[in-house]
Every structure is written in C-alpha cells, then in structure tokens.
Amino acid sequence: MKFSNRIDNLELRSCGDHLLVTGVPHNTAEIVEWSKKTQNYDDSHCWAVAYWIKGKEGYDLKFVGARPFANTIDKHIFWMLAKAGQMILEQFFEMEIDE
C-alpha cells in the first residue's frame, strides 16, 4: 500500500509504523503539514499532525498534541484527508484479514 494526496499545505501519505515515508513497507498513514514558504523555511519541511495506528479492530487516528487545531490547518481539508485515509486503511485492514 503506497499513496499520497496533498491539498494546499496538508498531505495524507502512507508510511511505515515508525512514520517514515521511505525504507520500510507502507502499512499505515499520516497527515503532515508542510511549511509555507517563509524567510526561514522552504517547502521541504513538514511535521506530523495526525497518524493512524493499527489495532485489533482496525486503524485508529491519533492526533499529535493540538496540531490539528492550529490556525495554519484548514479544518475542512484536514477532515477530508482524515476520512479518505480512514477509508483506505479500512480497506487495507479487510484485505489483511482475508489473507
């Protein structure tokens, strides 16, 4: 499972359990916020806003502190990406069960 969907400064992307995008099988996902271009940062800096962990009954979305409530987060885009990520991971979980 490998996917990525970016809208504005938010990205839903698959990743490994340790939340790095490369180097391991993609078996979970996260929503990251990309920095907006400023004098000190370019568009190559991001940080996790929320991530999914796998449990016995499926994937659970976890917030990183209060980051989803920051003024830089568009709530509509965040929830749209969260719903899409949940749907993808539920399908992935069901496929794992059927194997």
C-alpha distances in whole Angstrom, upper triangle without the diagonal:
4,7,10,13,17,20,23,23,20,16,13,10,7,9,10,13,15,14,14,12,13,14,11,8,6,7,8,10,13,16,18,21,22,26,28,30,33,36,34,31,29,25,24,24,22,21,19,21,19,16,14,15,14,17,19,19,15,14,17,17,20,22,23,27,28,26,25,28,29,31,29,26,26,26,25,22,21,21,20,17,17,17,14,12,13,13,9,9,12,11,8,11,13,11,11,15,16,15
4,7,11,14,17,20,20,17,13,11,8,5,8,10,13,15,13,12,9,10,12,11,9,6,8,9,9,12,14,15,19,19,23,25,27,30,33,31,27,25,22,20,21,19,19,17,19,17,15,14,16,16,20,22,21,18,16,18,18,20,21,22,26,27,24,23,27,28,29,27,24,24,24,24,21,20,20,19,15,16,17,14,12,14,14,10,11,14,13,11,14,16,15,15,19,19,19
4,7,10,14,17,17,14,10,8,6,5,9,12,15,16,14,13,10,12,15,14,12,9,11,10,9,11,12,13,16,17,21,22,24,28,31,29,25,23,20,19,19,17,18,16,17,16,14,14,16,17,21,23,22,18,16,18,17,19,20,21,25,25,22,21,25,25,26,24,21,21,21,20,17,16,17,15,12,14,14,11,10,13,13,9,11,14,13,12,15,17,16,17,21,21,21
4,7,10,13,13,11,7,6,4,6,10,13,16,17,14,13,10,13,16,16,14,11,13,12,9,10,10,11,13,13,17,19,21,24,27,26,22,20,16,16,16,14,15,14,15,15,14,14,17,19,22,25,24,20,17,19,17,18,19,19,23,23,20,19,22,22,23,20,18,18,19,18,14,14,16,14,10,12,14,11,10,13,14,11,13,16,16,15,18,20,20,21,24,25,25
4,7,10,11,8,6,5,6,9,13,16,19,20,16,16,13,16,19,19,18,15,16,14,11,11,9,11,12,13,16,17,20,23,26,25,22,20,16,16,17,14,15,14,15,15,14,16,19,21,24,26,25,21,19,19,17,19,19,19,23,22,19,17,20,20,21,18,16,15,16,15,11,12,13,11,8,11,12,9,10,13,14,12,14,17,17,17,20,22,21,23,26,27,27
4,6,7,6,4,6,8,12,14,18,20,21,17,17,14,17,21,21,20,17,19,17,13,12,9,9,10,10,13,13,16,19,23,22,19,16,13,13,14,12,14,14,14,14,15,17,21,23,26,29,28,24,21,21,18,19,18,19,22,21,17,16,19,18,18,15,13,13,14,14,10,11,13,11,9,12,14,12,12,16,16,15,17,20,20,20,23,25,25,26,29,30,31
4,6,5,6,9,11,15,18,21,23,23,20,20,18,21,24,25,24,21,22,19,16,14,11,11,10,10,13,13,15,19,22,22,19,17,13,15,16,14,15,15,14,15,17,19,23,25,28,31,29,26,22,22,19,20,19,19,22,20,17,15,17,17,16,13,11,10,12,11,7,9,12,10,9,12,14,12,13,17,17,17,19,22,22,23,25,27,27,29,31,32,33
4,6,8,11,14,18,20,23,25,25,21,21,19,22,26,27,26,23,25,22,18,16,12,11,9,9,10,9,12,15,19,19,16,14,11,14,14,13,15,15,14,16,18,21,25,27,30,33,32,28,25,24,21,21,20,20,21,20,16,15,16,15,14,11,10,9,12,12,8,10,14,12,11,15,17,16,17,20,21,21,22,25,26,26,28,30,31,32,35,36,37
4,7,10,13,16,18,21,23,22,18,18,17,20,24,25,25,22,23,20,17,14,10,8,6,5,7,7,10,13,17,17,13,12,9,11,11,9,11,12,11,14,16,19,23,26,29,32,31,27,24,23,19,19,17,17,19,17,13,13,14,13,12,9,8,9,12,13,9,10,14,13,12,14,17,16,16,20,21,21,22,25,26,26,28,30,31,31,34,36,36
4,7,10,13,15,19,20,20,16,16,15,19,22,22,22,19,20,17,13,10,7,6,5,6,9,10,14,16,20,19,16,15,12,13,12,9,10,10,9,11,13,16,19,22,25,28,27,24,20,19,16,16,14,14,17,15,12,11,13,12,13,10,8,8,10,11,8,7,11,11,8,11,14,13,13,16,18,17,18,21,22,22,24,27,27,28,30,32,33
4,6,10,12,16,17,17,13,14,12,15,19,19,19,15,17,14,10,8,5,5,7,8,11,13,16,19,22,21,17,16,12,13,12,9,10,10,10,11,11,14,17,20,23,26,25,22,18,18,15,16,15,15,18,17,14,13,16,15,16,13,11,12,13,13,9,9,12,11,8,10,13,11,10,14,16,14,15,19,20,19,21,24,24,25,27,29,30
4,7,10,13,15,16,12,13,11,15,18,17,16,13,14,11,7,6,4,7,9,11,15,17,20,22,26,24,21,19,16,16,15,12,12,10,10,9,9,11,14,16,20,23,22,18,15,15,12,14,14,14,18,18,15,13,17,17,19,16,13,14,14,14,10,9,11,10,6,8,10,8,7,10,12,11,12,15,16,15,17,20,20,21,24,25,26
4,6,10,12,13,10,10,8,11,14,14,13,9,11,9,6,6,6,8,11,12,16,18,21,24,27,25,21,20,16,15,15,12,12,10,12,11,10,11,14,15,19,22,21,18,15,15,13,15,15,16,19,20,17,16,20,20,22,19,16,17,18,17,14,13,14,13,10,11,13,11,8,12,13,11,11,15,15,14,16,19,19,19,22,24,24
4,7,10,11,9,9,7,10,12,11,9,6,7,6,4,6,9,11,14,15,19,22,24,27,30,28,24,23,19,18,17,15,14,12,14,12,10,10,12,13,17,19,19,16,13,14,13,15,16,17,20,22,19,18,22,23,25,22,20,20,20,20,17,16,17,16,12,12,14,12,9,11,13,10,9,13,14,11,14,17,16,16,19,21,21
4,7,8,5,6,5,7,9,8,7,5,6,5,5,7,10,11,15,16,19,22,24,27,29,27,24,22,20,17,17,14,13,11,14,12,9,10,11,12,16,19,20,16,13,15,14,15,16,16,20,21,19,19,23,23,26,23,21,22,22,23,20,18,19,19,15,15,17,15,12,14,16,13,12,15,16,13,15,18,18,17,20,22,21
4,5,5,6,6,8,8,6,6,5,5,6,7,9,13,14,18,19,22,25,27,30,32,29,26,25,22,20,19,16,15,13,16,14,11,10,10,11,15,18,19,16,13,15,15,15,17,17,20,23,21,21,25,25,28,26,24,25,25,26,23,21,22,22,18,17,19,18,14,16,18,15,13,16,17,14,15,18,17,16,19,21,20
4,5,8,10,11,11,8,9,8,7,6,8,10,14,15,19,20,23,27,29,31,33,30,27,27,24,22,20,18,16,13,15,13,10,9,8,9,12,15,17,14,12,13,13,13,15,15,19,21,20,20,24,25,28,26,24,26,25,26,24,21,22,22,19,17,20,19,15,16,18,16,13,16,18,14,14,18,18,16,18,21,20
4,6,9,10,10,9,10,10,10,9,10,11,14,14,17,19,21,25,27,29,30,27,25,25,23,20,18,16,14,12,15,13,10,11,10,12,15,18,20,18,15,15,15,14,15,14,17,20,19,20,23,24,27,25,23,26,25,27,24,21,23,24,20,19,22,21,17,18,21,19,16,19,21,18,18,22,22,20,22,25,24
4,6,9,11,10,11,9,10,8,8,7,10,10,14,15,18,21,24,26,28,25,22,22,19,17,15,12,11,9,12,10,8,9,10,13,16,19,20,17,14,14,13,12,13,12,16,18,16,17,21,21,24,22,20,22,22,24,21,18,20,20,17,16,19,18,14,16,19,17,15,18,20,17,18,21,21,20,23,25,25
4,6,8,8,10,9,11,10,10,9,12,11,14,15,18,21,23,25,26,24,21,20,18,15,14,12,11,10,14,13,11,13,14,16,19,22,23,20,17,18,17,16,17,15,19,21,19,19,23,23,25,23,21,24,24,25,22,20,22,22,18,18,21,20,16,19,21,18,17,21,21,19,20,23,23,21,25,27,26
4,7,8,9,7,10,10,9,9,12,11,14,14,17,20,22,24,26,24,21,19,17,14,14,12,12,12,15,14,12,14,15,17,20,23,24,21,18,19,17,18,18,17,21,23,20,20,24,24,26,23,21,23,24,24,21,19,21,21,17,18,20,18,15,18,20,17,16,20,20,17,19,23,22,21,24,26,25
4,6,8,8,12,12,12,13,15,15,18,17,20,23,24,26,28,26,22,21,19,15,16,15,15,15,18,18,16,17,17,19,22,25,26,23,20,22,21,21,22,21,24,26,23,24,28,27,29,26,25,27,28,28,25,23,25,24,21,21,24,21,18,21,22,19,18,22,22,19,21,24,23,21,25,27,25
4,7,9,12,14,14,16,18,18,21,21,23,26,27,30,31,28,25,24,22,19,19,18,18,18,21,21,18,18,18,19,23,25,27,24,21,23,23,23,24,23,26,29,26,27,30,30,32,30,28,30,31,31,28,26,28,28,24,24,26,24,21,23,24,21,20,23,23,20,21,24,23,21,25,26,24
4,6,9,11,13,15,18,18,21,22,25,28,29,32,33,31,27,26,24,21,21,19,19,18,21,19,16,16,16,16,19,21,23,20,18,20,20,21,22,22,25,28,26,26,30,30,33,30,28,30,30,31,28,25,27,26,23,22,24,22,19,21,22,19,17,20,20,17,18,21,19,18,21,23,21
4,6,9,11,14,17,19,22,23,26,29,31,33,35,33,29,28,25,23,22,21,20,18,21,19,16,15,14,14,17,19,21,18,16,19,19,20,22,22,26,28,26,26,30,30,33,30,28,30,29,30,27,25,25,25,21,21,22,20,17,18,19,16,14,17,17,13,15,18,16,14,18,19,17
4,6,8,11,14,16,19,20,24,26,28,31,33,31,28,26,23,21,21,18,18,16,18,16,13,12,12,12,16,18,19,16,14,16,16,17,19,20,24,26,23,23,27,27,30,27,25,26,26,26,23,21,22,21,17,17,19,16,13,15,16,12,11,14,14,11,13,16,14,13,17,19,17
4,7,11,14,16,20,22,25,28,31,33,36,33,30,29,26,23,23,20,19,16,18,15,12,10,9,9,12,14,15,12,10,13,14,16,18,19,23,25,23,22,26,27,30,28,25,26,25,26,23,21,21,20,17,16,17,15,12,13,14,11,9,12,12,9,9,13,12,11,14,16,15
4,7,11,13,17,19,23,26,28,31,33,31,28,27,24,22,21,18,16,13,14,12,8,6,7,7,11,14,14,11,8,10,10,12,14,15,19,21,19,19,22,24,26,24,22,23,22,22,20,17,17,17,14,13,14,13,9,10,12,10,7,10,12,9,10,14,14,13,15,18,18
4,7,10,13,16,19,22,25,27,30,28,25,24,20,19,18,15,13,10,11,9,6,6,8,10,14,17,16,13,9,10,9,11,12,13,17,19,16,15,19,20,23,21,18,19,18,19,16,14,14,14,11,10,12,11,7,9,11,9,8,12,13,11,12,16,16,16,18,21,21
4,6,10,13,16,19,22,24,27,25,22,21,18,17,15,11,10,7,8,6,4,6,9,12,15,19,19,15,11,11,9,9,10,10,14,15,13,12,16,17,19,17,15,16,16,17,14,11,13,13,10,9,12,11,8,10,13,12,11,14,16,15,16,19,20,19,22,24,24
4,7,10,13,16,19,21,24,23,19,19,16,15,13,10,9,6,6,5,6,9,12,15,18,22,21,18,14,13,10,10,9,10,13,14,11,10,13,14,16,14,11,12,12,13,11,8,10,11,8,8,11,11,9,11,14,13,13,16,18,17,19,22,22,22,25,27,28
4,6,10,12,16,18,21,19,16,15,12,12,10,6,5,4,5,7,9,12,15,18,21,25,24,21,17,16,13,12,11,10,13,13,10,10,13,13,15,12,10,12,13,15,12,10,13,13,10,11,15,14,12,15,18,17,17,20,21,20,22,25,26,25,28,30,31
4,6,9,12,14,18,16,13,13,10,11,8,5,6,6,6,9,12,15,19,22,25,28,28,24,21,19,16,15,13,12,14,13,9,9,12,11,12,9,8,10,12,14,11,10,13,14,12,13,16,16,15,18,20,20,20,23,25,24,25,28,29,29,32,34,34
4,6,9,12,15,13,10,9,6,7,6,4,7,9,10,13,15,18,21,25,28,31,31,27,24,23,19,18,16,15,17,16,12,13,15,13,14,10,10,12,15,16,13,13,16,17,14,16,19,19,18,21,23,22,22,26,27,26,28,31,31,31,34,36,36
4,6,8,11,10,7,7,6,7,6,6,8,11,12,16,18,22,24,28,31,34,34,31,27,26,22,21,18,16,18,17,13,14,16,13,13,9,11,13,16,18,16,15,19,20,18,19,23,22,21,24,26,26,26,29,31,30,31,34,35,35,38,40,40
4,6,10,10,7,7,6,9,9,9,12,15,15,18,21,24,27,31,34,37,37,33,30,28,25,24,21,19,20,19,15,16,17,14,13,9,11,13,17,18,16,16,20,20,19,21,24,23,23,26,28,27,28,31,32,32,34,37,37,37,40,42,42
4,7,8,6,5,6,9,10,12,15,18,18,22,24,27,30,34,37,40,40,36,33,32,28,27,24,22,24,22,19,20,21,17,16,13,15,17,20,22,19,20,24,24,22,24,27,27,26,29,31,30,31,34,35,35,37,40,40,40,43,45,45
4,5,5,6,9,11,11,13,16,19,20,23,26,30,32,36,39,42,42,39,35,34,30,29,26,23,24,23,19,21,21,18,16,14,17,18,22,24,22,22,26,26,25,27,30,29,29,32,34,33,34,37,38,38,39,42,43,43,46,48,48
4,6,8,11,13,13,16,18,22,23,26,29,32,35,38,41,45,45,42,38,36,33,31,28,26,26,25,22,24,24,21,19,17,20,22,26,27,25,26,29,30,28,30,33,33,32,35,37,36,37,40,42,41,42,45,46,45,48,50,50
4,7,10,11,11,13,16,19,21,24,26,30,33,36,39,43,43,40,36,34,31,29,26,23,24,23,20,23,23,20,19,17,20,22,25,27,25,25,29,29,27,29,32,32,31,34,36,35,35,39,40,39,40,44,44,43,46,48,48
4,7,8,7,10,13,16,18,21,23,27,30,33,36,40,40,36,33,31,28,27,24,21,22,22,18,20,22,18,18,15,17,20,23,25,22,22,26,26,24,26,29,29,27,30,33,32,32,35,36,35,37,40,40,40,43,45,45
4,6,7,10,13,17,18,22,23,27,29,33,36,39,39,36,32,31,28,27,25,22,24,23,20,21,23,20,19,16,18,20,23,24,21,21,25,25,23,25,28,27,26,30,31,30,31,34,35,34,36,39,39,39,42,43,43
4,6,8,12,15,16,19,21,24,27,30,33,37,36,33,29,29,25,25,23,21,23,22,18,19,21,18,18,15,16,17,21,22,18,19,22,22,20,22,25,24,23,26,28,26,27,31,31,30,33,35,35,35,38,40,40
4,7,10,13,16,18,19,23,25,28,31,35,35,32,28,27,25,24,22,20,22,22,19,20,22,20,20,17,17,19,22,23,20,20,23,23,20,22,25,24,22,26,28,26,26,30,30,29,31,34,34,33,37,38,38
4,7,11,13,16,17,21,23,26,30,33,33,30,26,25,22,21,19,17,19,19,15,17,19,17,18,14,15,18,20,22,19,18,22,22,19,21,24,23,21,25,27,25,25,29,30,28,30,33,33,33,36,38,38
4,7,9,12,14,17,20,23,26,30,30,26,23,22,19,17,15,13,15,16,12,14,16,14,16,13,13,15,17,19,16,15,18,19,16,17,21,20,18,21,24,22,22,25,27,25,27,30,30,30,33,35,35
4,6,9,11,15,17,20,23,27,27,24,20,19,16,14,12,10,12,13,9,11,14,13,15,12,12,15,17,19,16,14,17,18,16,16,19,19,17,19,22,21,21,24,26,24,25,29,29,29,31,34,34
4,6,7,11,13,17,20,23,23,20,17,15,12,10,9,7,10,11,8,10,13,12,15,13,12,15,15,17,15,12,15,16,13,13,17,17,14,16,19,18,17,21,23,21,22,26,26,26,28,31,31
4,7,11,14,17,20,23,23,20,16,14,10,9,6,5,8,8,5,6,9,10,13,11,9,12,12,14,13,9,12,14,12,11,14,15,13,15,18,18,17,20,22,22,22,25,27,26,28,31,32
4,7,10,14,16,20,19,16,12,10,7,5,4,5,9,10,8,7,11,12,15,14,12,14,13,15,13,9,11,13,11,9,12,13,11,12,15,15,14,17,19,19,19,22,23,23,25,28,28
4,7,10,13,17,16,13,10,8,6,5,7,8,11,13,12,11,15,16,19,18,15,17,16,17,15,12,13,14,11,9,12,13,9,10,14,13,11,14,17,15,16,19,20,19,21,24,25
4,7,9,13,13,10,6,5,4,6,9,11,14,16,15,14,17,19,22,21,18,19,18,19,17,14,14,15,12,10,12,12,9,8,12,11,9,11,14,13,12,16,17,16,18,21,21
4,6,10,11,8,5,5,7,7,11,12,15,18,17,17,20,22,25,24,22,23,21,22,21,18,17,19,16,13,15,15,12,11,14,13,10,12,15,13,11,15,17,15,16,20,20
4,7,8,6,4,6,9,11,14,16,19,21,21,20,23,26,29,28,25,26,24,25,23,20,19,20,18,15,16,16,13,11,14,13,9,10,13,11,9,12,14,12,13,16,17
4,5,5,6,7,11,12,16,18,20,23,23,22,25,27,31,30,27,28,26,27,26,22,21,22,20,17,18,19,15,13,15,15,12,11,14,13,10,13,15,13,12,16,17
4,6,8,10,14,15,19,21,24,26,26,25,28,31,34,34,30,31,29,29,28,25,24,25,23,20,20,21,18,15,17,17,13,12,15,13,10,12,14,12,11,14,15
4,7,9,13,15,19,21,24,25,26,24,27,30,33,32,29,29,27,27,26,24,22,22,21,18,17,18,16,13,14,15,12,10,12,12,9,10,13,12,10,14,16
4,7,10,13,17,19,22,24,23,22,25,27,30,30,26,27,24,24,23,20,19,19,18,15,14,15,12,9,11,11,8,6,10,9,6,8,11,10,10,13,15
4,7,10,13,16,19,20,20,18,21,24,27,26,23,23,21,21,20,17,16,17,15,12,12,13,10,7,10,10,7,7,10,10,8,11,13,12,13,16,17
4,6,10,13,15,17,17,15,18,21,24,24,20,21,19,20,19,16,14,16,14,11,12,13,11,8,11,12,9,10,13,13,11,14,17,16,17,20,21
4,7,10,12,14,13,12,15,17,20,20,17,18,15,16,16,12,11,13,12,8,10,12,9,8,12,13,10,12,15,15,14,17,19,19,20,23,24
4,7,9,11,11,10,13,15,19,19,16,18,16,18,17,13,13,16,14,10,13,15,12,11,15,16,14,15,19,18,17,20,22,21,22,26,27
4,6,7,7,7,10,12,15,15,13,15,13,16,15,11,12,15,13,11,14,16,14,14,17,18,16,18,21,21,20,24,25,25,26,29,30
4,6,6,8,10,11,15,15,13,16,15,18,17,13,15,18,16,14,17,19,16,17,20,21,19,21,24,23,23,26,28,27,28,31,32
4,6,8,9,10,14,14,13,16,15,19,18,15,16,20,18,16,19,21,19,19,23,24,22,24,27,26,26,29,31,30,31,35,35
4,6,5,7,11,12,11,14,13,16,16,13,15,18,17,15,19,21,19,20,23,24,23,25,28,28,27,30,32,32,33,36,37
4,5,5,9,9,8,11,11,15,14,11,13,16,15,14,17,19,18,19,22,23,22,24,27,26,27,30,31,31,32,35,36
4,6,9,9,6,9,8,11,11,8,10,13,12,11,14,16,15,16,19,20,20,22,24,24,25,28,29,29,31,34,35
4,7,8,7,9,8,12,12,10,11,15,15,14,17,19,18,19,22,23,23,25,28,28,28,31,33,33,34,37,38
4,5,6,9,9,13,13,11,14,16,16,16,19,21,20,21,24,25,25,27,30,30,30,33,35,35,36,39,40
4,5,8,9,12,13,12,15,17,17,18,20,22,22,23,26,27,27,29,32,32,33,35,37,37,39,42,43
4,7,9,12,11,11,14,16,15,16,19,20,20,22,25,25,26,28,30,30,32,34,35,36,38,40,41
4,6,9,8,7,10,12,12,13,16,17,17,19,21,22,22,25,27,27,28,31,32,33,34,37,38
4,6,5,6,9,10,11,12,14,16,16,18,20,21,22,24,26,27,28,30,32,33,35,36,38
4,6,5,6,8,10,10,12,14,15,16,18,20,21,22,24,25,26,28,30,31,33,35,36
4,5,5,6,9,10,11,12,14,15,17,19,20,21,23,25,26,27,29,30,32,34,35
4,6,5,6,8,10,11,12,14,15,17,18,20,21,23,24,26,27,29,30,32,33
4,5,5,6,9,10,10,12,14,15,16,18,20,21,22,24,26,27,28,30,32
4,5,5,6,8,10,10,12,14,15,16,18,20,21,22,24,25,27,29,30
4,5,5,6,9,10,11,13,14,16,17,19,20,22,23,25,26,28,29
4,5,5,6,9,10,11,12,14,15,16,18,20,21,22,24,26,27
4,5,5,6,9,10,11,12,14,15,16,18,20,21,22,24,26
4,5,5,6,9,10,11,12,14,15,17,19,20,21,23,25
4,5,5,6,9,10,11,12,14,16,17,19,20,22,23
4,5,5,6,8,10,11,12,14,15,16,18,20,21
4,6,5,6,9,10,10,12,14,15,16,18,20
4,6,5,6,9,10,11,13,14,16,17,19
4,6,5,6,9,10,11,13,15,16,17
4,5,5,6,9,10,10,12,14,15
4,5,5,6,9,10,11,12,15
4,5,5,6,9,10,11,13
4,5,5,6,9,10,11
4,5,5,6,9,10
4,5,5,6,9
4,5,5,6
4,5,5
4,6
4
